[in-house]
């Protein structure tokens, strides 16, 4: 089996495209098929650490699909390439910013947060890589660039789910967009 722990260094999608993903724009039926194909392609093993779905770390019998992108910060384009099978721990490590926010809100225990981070750090150390640093060095919070970001899926471009950073911030850190005080 050919492992790829380097995927744990995959950067997070820039904030203008939070809430927008291939599974959102192409629908549940497409996503269900895409992730089933990813699990089969990887022989029901985690692409990063190699654990089998029956021993998937922190969630027995469960693999998760991760959307693999390339991100061009100059062109403000996030291009979808494929879905890859990951165990719950490796997937949580890739999304460590979200995981950390959930831990800070008490939605994830500190022990689970630490176990995910230690697992990911160990996978990276196995290939001589340093631990992932969060948050990403490429922060997008400047409203003047916000509307220029695009998600590219099979050649079609989709604009931001949020019009401004303030709107994003209200969704994730304040009141939901469609709710009044």
Number of C-alpha atoms within 10 A of each C-alpha: 8 9 13 15 23 18 19 24 18 17 20 19 21 21 20 28 21 14 12 18 19 20 15 11 13 11 11 12 9 13 17 12 10 17 21 17 17 22 21 12 13 18 15 23 26 29 28 22 26 21 16 20 22 13 16 23 22 14 14 13 13 18 29 22 23 20 16 16 20 14 18 11 13 7 10 18 21 23 21 18 13 15 20 26 29 32 30 20 25 30 23 21 25 23 20 22 16 15 21 20 12 15 17 13 10 10 11 14 14 14 10 14 19 13 16 23 22 15 17 27 19 17 21 22 14 13 11 10 14 13 16 18 11 14 13 15 8 11 12 18 16 11 13 10 12 21 16 13 24 22 25 19 18 10 9 9 13 18 17 19 18 20 13 19 17 15 17 21 16 13 15 12 10 11 13 14 13 6 7 6 4
